[in-house]
């Protein structure tokens, strides 16, 4: 019933429109018969004598996903104002406001979770932005040629280690030094802030805004920007898929979606490299045969030899394409051995971006989404055109 109460999407009918629609349709196909647009057989086929009330089956999960991404899209209309506000609050006279501004800066810039999101029964020392402690960060006025560097090292959700060295704005660096004054290991970095307080503030900035909405927004924006930068219209489909995975990887790195390399990774890579070496040898042999075919065709002007020559050319071309696909596959496997691409696809990336990209570049959606994701995002597949922009 909650779905049907969404009056921007659904309108309540005053009565059953089935008979009215039947009569209108009958009039339409009758005119078609009279004007000889339809023959009698077609007319009888189209004429419905006992119409049934249509039943519309809807997947609530699909609408929930759509609403989630629409909230994230709405953030782009507010993000400039929100960023301006928290930058101004870096210098607030009220410590609580300063801490909130710096925490929001990290949530926005680094896609950190708000914190206090432990699963029931979880005992590991996992933290998020608001629950960071003094020992979780180190400050470097200068490091590796960069100024005002913060080193993060803590266990995040699902006990995944978050380790990152990132340069921050000078005022953020100053504030962090201030927040750490007279504190020891075990003390909260943001001692005037917690997740409920932050989320209450976010609701004042924009209806429905949470730390997760920031992650969804920044993840989707990153994917779209990376796809625009990395996709070469002249590349082959396998190369385009590699570009897509690289764009996806940029999001996974932003959101700290890591994994341990699969146990079979080394053997799998060895198998791929063996196939690559064999394919290179096949290409050398194919080129040698092509060279001989060219020589014979030049010496004897024969239709049969010309067909042989064309067949040898196609064999070389086919082998080179196969080699390229193997090399792209090897590169993709190596680059993503410690990155979990599926997490961001499932939870943070507006699927309409991927669907639109596939449609625009004629890439089969099966190459990007498995069947489970295609079923989950059926609404996006139907909705997104090639010009969709997050």
DRENSE-677842 format. One line per field, with one value per residue (C-alpha): chain; residue number from 0; x, y, z. Coordinates in nm, 2 decimals, padded with zeros to 4 digits. Each point is the difference from the previous one (the first is absolute). Layout:
// DRENSE-677842
chain <- A  ...
resi <- NUM  ...
xx <- X  ...
yy <- Y  ...
zz <- Z  ...
This chain:
// DRENSE-677842
chain <- A  A  A  A  A  A  A  A  A  A  A  A  A  A  A  A  A  A  A  A  A  A  A  A  A  A  A  A  A  A  A  A  A  A  A  A  A  A  A  A  A  A  A  A  A  A  A  A  A  A  A  A  A  A  A  A  A  A  A  A  A  A  A  A  A  A  A  A  A  A  A  A  A  A  A  A  A  A  A  A  A  A  A  A  A  A  A  A  A  A  A  A  A  A  A  A  A  A  A  A  A  A  A  A  A  A  A  A  A  A  A  A  A  A  A  A  A  A  A  A  A  A  A  A  A  A  A  A  A  A  A  A  A  A  A  A  A  A  A  A  A  A  A  A  A  A  A  A  A  A  A  A  A  A  A  A  A  A  A  A  A  A  A  A  A  A  A  A  A  A  A  A  A  A  A  A  A  A  A  A  A  A  A  A  A  A  A  A  A  A  A  A  A  A  A  A  A  A  A  A  A  A  A  A  A  A  A  A  A  A  A  A  A  A  A  A  A  A  A  A  A  A  A  A  A  A  A  A  A  A  A  A  A  A  A  A  A  A  A  A  A  A  A  A  A  A  A  A  A  A  A  A  A  A  A  A  A  A  A  A  A  A  A  A  A  A  A  A  A  A  A  A  A  A  A  A  A  A  A  A  A  A  A  A  A  A  A  A  A  A  A  A  A  A  A  A  A  A  A  A  A  A  A  A  A  A  A  A  A  A  A  A  A  A  A  A  A  A  A  A  A  A  A  A  A  A  A  A  A  A  A  A  A  A  A  A  A  A  A  A  A  A  A  A  A  A  A  A  A  A  A  A  A  A  A  A  A  A  A  A  A  A  A  A  A  A  A  A  A  A  A  A  A  A  A  A  A  A  A  A  A  A  A  A  A  A  A  A  A  A
resi <- 0  1  2  3  4  5  6  7  8  9  10  11  12  13  14  15  16  17  18  19  20  21  22  23  24  25  26  27  28  29  30  31  32  33  34  35  36  37  38  39  40  41  42  43  44  45  46  47  48  49  50  51  52  53  54  55  56  57  58  59  60  61  62  63  64  65  66  67  68  69  70  71  72  73  74  75  76  77  78  79  80  81  82  83  84  85  86  87  88  89  90  91  92  93  94  95  96  97  98  99  100  101  102  103  104  105  106  107  108  109  110  111  112  113  114  115  116  117  118  119  120  121  122  123  124  125  126  127  128  129  130  131  132  133  134  135  136  137  138  139  140  141  142  143  144  145  146  147  148  149  150  151  152  153  154  155  156  157  158  159  160  161  162  163  164  165  166  167  168  169  170  171  172  173  174  175  176  177  178  179  180  181  182  183  184  185  186  187  188  189  190  191  192  193  194  195  196  197  198  199  200  201  202  203  204  205  206  207  208  209  210  211  212  213  214  215  216  217  218  219  220  221  222  223  224  225  226  227  228  229  230  231  232  233  234  235  236  237  238  239  240  241  242  243  244  245  246  247  248  249  250  251  252  253  254  255  256  257  258  259  260  261  262  263  264  265  266  267  268  269  270  271  272  273  274  275  276  277  278  279  280  281  282  283  284  285  286  287  288  289  290  291  292  293  294  295  296  297  298  299  300  301  302  303  304  305  306  307  308  309  310  311  312  313  314  315  316  317  318  319  320  321  322  323  324  325  326  327  328  329  330  331  332  333  334  335  336  337  338  339  340  341  342  343  344  345  346  347  348  349  350  351  352  353  354  355  356  357  358  359  360  361  362  363  364  365  366  367  368  369  370  371  372  373  374  375  376  377  378  379  380  381  382  383  384  385  386  387  388  389
xx <- 00.00  00.29  00.09  -00.36  00.00  00.27  -00.24  00.27  00.02  -00.34  -00.35  -00.31  -00.27  -00.36  -00.11  00.09  00.10  00.01  -00.33  00.06  00.34  -00.15  -00.26  00.26  00.23  -00.29  -00.09  00.37  00.04  -00.34  00.12  00.31  -00.22  -00.22  00.31  00.15  00.30  -00.09  -00.14  -00.28  00.24  00.21  -00.32  -00.13  00.34  00.02  -00.36  -00.02  -00.36  00.06  00.27  00.16  00.09  00.38  00.21  00.33  00.26  00.26  00.33  00.02  00.38  00.03  -00.18  00.21  00.32  -00.14  -00.09  00.35  00.17  -00.24  00.09  00.36  -00.06  -00.19  00.32  00.17  -00.24  00.11  00.36  00.15  -00.19  00.08  00.37  00.01  -00.16  00.23  00.30  -00.12  -00.05  00.36  00.06  -00.30  00.04  -00.20  00.21  -00.30  -00.06  00.36  00.01  -00.32  00.14  00.33  -00.19  -00.23  00.30  00.14  -00.33  -00.03  00.36  00.10  -00.34  00.04  -00.29  -00.15  00.08  -00.19  -00.12  00.10  -00.19  -00.17  00.25  00.30  00.28  00.29  00.13  -00.15  -00.06  -00.13  00.06  -00.19  00.16  00.36  00.25  00.32  00.21  -00.18  00.17  00.34  00.08  00.29  00.07  00.19  00.02  00.12  00.00  -00.36  -00.11  -00.25  -00.02  -00.23  00.07  -00.30  00.03  -00.30  -00.24  -00.32  -00.32  00.03  00.35  00.15  00.31  -00.02  00.35  00.05  00.24  -00.18  00.09  -00.27  -00.07  00.21  -00.28  -00.11  00.35  00.01  -00.34  00.12  00.30  -00.23  -00.24  00.30  00.14  00.02  -00.14  00.15  -00.06  -00.35  -00.14  -00.26  00.13  -00.35  -00.09  -00.29  -00.16  -00.17  -00.19  -00.35  00.10  00.16  -00.30  -00.24  00.21  00.01  -00.38  -00.01  00.23  -00.22  -00.29  00.10  00.38  00.22  00.37  -00.10  -00.16  00.33  00.17  -00.26  00.03  00.38  00.02  -00.24  00.15  00.35  -00.12  -00.16  00.31  00.24  -00.21  00.00  00.38  00.10  -00.24  00.15  -00.26  00.25  00.09  -00.12  -00.27  00.24  00.21  -00.32  -00.08  00.35  -00.07  -00.33  00.17  00.27  -00.27  -00.17  00.33  00.04  -00.33  00.10  00.33  -00.20  -00.24  00.28  -00.16  00.30  00.03  00.28  00.14  -00.18  00.19  00.01  00.11  00.37  -00.10  -00.27  00.24  00.25  -00.26  -00.09  00.37  00.04  -00.29  00.15  00.33  -00.17  -00.21  00.31  00.16  -00.32  00.01  00.37  -00.10  -00.31  00.21  00.25  -00.27  -00.15  00.33  00.03  -00.35  00.07  00.30  -00.19  -00.29  00.24  00.18  -00.32  -00.31  -00.26  -00.34  00.06  00.33  -00.18  -00.25  00.28  00.16  -00.31  -00.05  00.36  -00.06  -00.31  00.19  00.26  -00.26  -00.20  00.31  00.11  -00.35  00.01  00.34  -00.12  -00.30  00.24  00.23  -00.29  -00.13  00.34  00.04  -00.35  00.06  00.34  -00.14  -00.30  00.15  -00.04  -00.31  -00.36  -00.18  -00.33  -00.07  -00.02  -00.20  -00.25  -00.04  00.14  00.00  -00.31  -00.06  -00.14  00.35  00.12  -00.30  00.02  00.38  -00.07  -00.28  00.22  00.30  -00.18  00.15  -00.21  -00.14  00.09  00.36  -00.06  -00.28  -00.06  -00.36  -00.06  00.08  -00.19  -00.31  00.06  00.04  -00.26  -00.16  00.32  00.04  -00.35  00.04  00.35  00.07  00.35  -00.02  -00.07  00.21  00.02
yy <- 00.00  00.23  -00.01  00.08  00.30  00.16  00.23  00.14  -00.35  -00.15  00.14  -00.17  -00.08  00.07  -00.33  -00.30  00.14  -00.34  00.02  00.36  -00.09  -00.31  00.22  00.25  -00.27  -00.17  00.33  00.04  -00.35  00.03  00.31  -00.19  -00.28  00.25  00.18  -00.34  00.07  -00.33  -00.31  -00.21  -00.25  00.28  00.17  -00.31  -00.07  00.36  00.01  -00.08  -00.11  -00.08  00.23  -00.06  00.27  00.05  -00.10  00.18  -00.19  00.23  -00.07  00.23  -00.05  00.15  00.32  00.01  -00.01  00.27  00.22  -00.05  00.12  00.28  00.14  -00.02  00.18  00.27  00.06  00.15  00.29  00.07  -00.12  00.34  00.17  -00.29  00.02  00.37  -00.02  -00.26  00.19  00.31  -00.21  -00.10  00.32  00.00  00.12  -00.30  -00.32  -00.22  00.17  -00.02  -00.37  -00.06  00.20  -00.20  -00.33  00.10  00.10  -00.36  -00.16  00.20  -00.01  -00.35  -00.17  -00.11  -00.16  00.20  -00.28  -00.17  -00.25  -00.33  -00.31  -00.17  -00.21  00.16  00.04  00.11  00.35  00.15  00.37  00.26  00.37  00.12  -00.27  00.05  00.01  00.18  -00.30  -00.05  00.30  00.15  00.35  00.10  00.37  -00.13  -00.35  -00.13  00.36  00.07  00.23  -00.06  -00.38  -00.21  -00.37  -00.21  -00.35  -00.18  -00.29  00.09  -00.18  -00.38  00.03  00.13  00.21  00.36  00.13  00.32  00.30  00.30  00.37  00.22  00.37  00.21  00.10  -00.37  -00.09  00.28  -00.12  -00.36  00.12  00.20  -00.30  -00.22  00.24  -00.15  -00.33  -00.35  -00.33  -00.11  00.35  00.10  00.22  00.16  00.01  00.25  -00.21  -00.33  -00.16  00.09  00.37  00.00  -00.17  00.25  00.28  -00.16  -00.01  00.37  00.05  -00.21  -00.23  -00.36  00.08  -00.25  -00.09  -00.29  00.24  00.18  -00.33  -00.08  00.35  00.01  -00.36  00.06  00.33  -00.16  -00.28  00.24  00.22  -00.29  -00.15  00.32  00.03  -00.36  -00.11  00.02  -00.01  -00.17  -00.29  -00.35  -00.13  -00.19  00.32  00.19  -00.26  00.05  00.37  -00.06  -00.22  00.26  00.26  -00.24  -00.06  00.37  -00.01  -00.32  00.17  00.31  -00.21  -00.24  -00.31  -00.24  -00.37  -00.26  -00.13  -00.33  -00.31  -00.11  00.34  -00.10  -00.32  00.18  00.27  -00.27  -00.17  00.33  00.08  -00.35  00.06  00.34  -00.16  -00.27  00.26  00.21  -00.32  -00.06  00.36  -00.04  -00.32  00.16  00.30  -00.24  -00.18  00.33  00.11  -00.32  00.03  00.36  -00.12  -00.28  00.23  00.25  -00.26  -00.17  00.20  -00.25  00.04  -00.29  00.14  00.34  -00.18  -00.17  00.34  00.15  -00.29  00.04  00.37  -00.07  -00.27  00.26  00.26  -00.25  -00.11  00.35  00.09  -00.31  00.10  00.35  -00.14  -00.23  00.29  00.22  -00.28  -00.05  00.37  00.02  -00.30  00.14  00.35  -00.13  -00.28  00.19  00.21  -00.11  00.16  -00.17  00.19  00.34  -00.13  -00.15  00.28  00.33  00.05  00.12  -00.28  00.24  00.13  -00.35  -00.08  00.33  -00.06  -00.35  00.12  00.29  -00.21  -00.32  -00.20  -00.30  00.06  -00.37  00.11  00.25  -00.15  -00.37  -00.13  00.08  00.36  00.02  -00.12  00.23  00.30  -00.08  00.34  00.17  -00.20  00.11  00.35  00.12  00.13  00.07  00.37  -00.08  00.22  -00.06
zz <- 00.00  00.06  -00.37  -00.10  00.23  -00.22  -00.19  -00.23  -00.15  00.04  -00.04  00.14  -00.26  00.06  -00.14  -00.21  -00.35  -00.17  -00.19  -00.10  -00.14  -00.17  -00.18  -00.11  -00.13  -00.19  -00.17  -00.10  -00.15  -00.17  -00.18  -00.10  -00.15  -00.19  -00.14  -00.10  00.23  00.17  -00.16  00.17  00.15  00.16  00.13  00.16  00.16  00.15  00.11  00.37  00.10  00.37  00.13  00.34  00.25  -00.04  00.30  00.05  00.19  00.16  00.18  00.30  00.01  -00.35  00.12  00.31  -00.21  -00.23  00.29  00.15  -00.31  -00.06  00.35  -00.09  -00.33  00.19  00.20  -00.31  00.03  00.36  00.01  -00.08  00.29  00.24  -00.09  00.04  00.34  00.15  -00.14  00.18  00.32  00.00  00.19  00.22  00.36  00.12  00.02  -00.07  -00.33  -00.10  00.07  -00.19  -00.30  -00.01  00.04  -00.29  -00.21  00.05  -00.08  -00.32  -00.11  00.11  -00.01  00.36  00.18  00.29  00.26  00.27  -00.26  00.17  -00.07  00.30  00.19  -00.17  00.25  -00.23  00.05  -00.32  -00.03  -00.25  -00.04  00.32  00.22  -00.11  00.28  00.04  -00.09  -00.33  -00.16  -00.04  -00.11  -00.23  -00.08  -00.31  -00.14  -00.34  -00.14  00.11  00.28  00.28  -00.03  00.22  00.03  00.09  00.13  00.16  -00.04  -00.18  -00.06  -00.03  00.15  -00.33  00.07  -00.12  -00.07  -00.19  -00.01  -00.13  -00.02  00.16  00.00  00.24  00.22  00.04  00.10  00.26  00.14  00.03  00.20  00.22  00.04  00.11  00.26  00.35  -00.12  00.03  -00.19  00.07  00.00  -00.27  -00.27  -00.03  00.36  -00.05  -00.28  -00.06  -00.30  00.12  00.04  -00.34  -00.17  00.16  -00.14  -00.35  00.01  00.05  -00.30  -00.24  00.06  -00.01  00.02  00.18  -00.01  -00.23  -00.24  -00.02  -00.08  -00.27  -00.15  -00.01  -00.12  -00.29  -00.10  00.00  -00.22  -00.25  -00.01  -00.04  -00.28  -00.19  00.04  -00.07  -00.27  -00.35  -00.27  -00.24  00.24  -00.03  00.23  00.23  00.03  00.09  00.27  00.14  00.01  00.18  00.26  00.06  00.06  00.23  00.18  00.06  00.19  00.19  00.11  00.11  00.21  00.13  -00.15  00.04  -00.01  00.04  -00.33  -00.09  00.10  -00.36  -00.13  -00.08  -00.18  -00.19  -00.11  -00.10  -00.22  -00.17  -00.07  -00.15  -00.23  -00.10  -00.08  -00.21  -00.18  -00.09  -00.15  -00.19  -00.14  -00.11  -00.19  -00.15  -00.12  -00.15  -00.19  -00.11  -00.14  -00.20  -00.12  -00.12  -00.19  -00.17  -00.09  -00.15  -00.21  -00.12  -00.07  00.12  00.15  00.23  00.13  00.06  00.22  00.19  00.05  00.14  00.23  00.13  00.06  00.20  00.20  00.10  00.09  00.20  00.19  00.08  00.13  00.22  00.13  00.08  00.20  00.19  00.09  00.10  00.22  00.16  00.07  00.15  00.23  00.12  00.07  00.19  00.20  00.33  -00.09  00.04  -00.29  00.07  00.33  -00.16  -00.29  00.24  00.25  -00.11  -00.38  -00.16  -00.25  -00.26  -00.05  -00.10  -00.21  -00.19  -00.06  -00.14  -00.23  -00.12  -00.09  -00.10  00.28  00.11  00.35  00.08  -00.01  00.29  00.20  00.09  -00.01  00.37  -00.06  -00.33  00.19  00.29  -00.23  -00.26  00.07  -00.10  -00.32  -00.11  00.12  -00.11  -00.35  -00.15  00.12  00.37  00.23  00.37
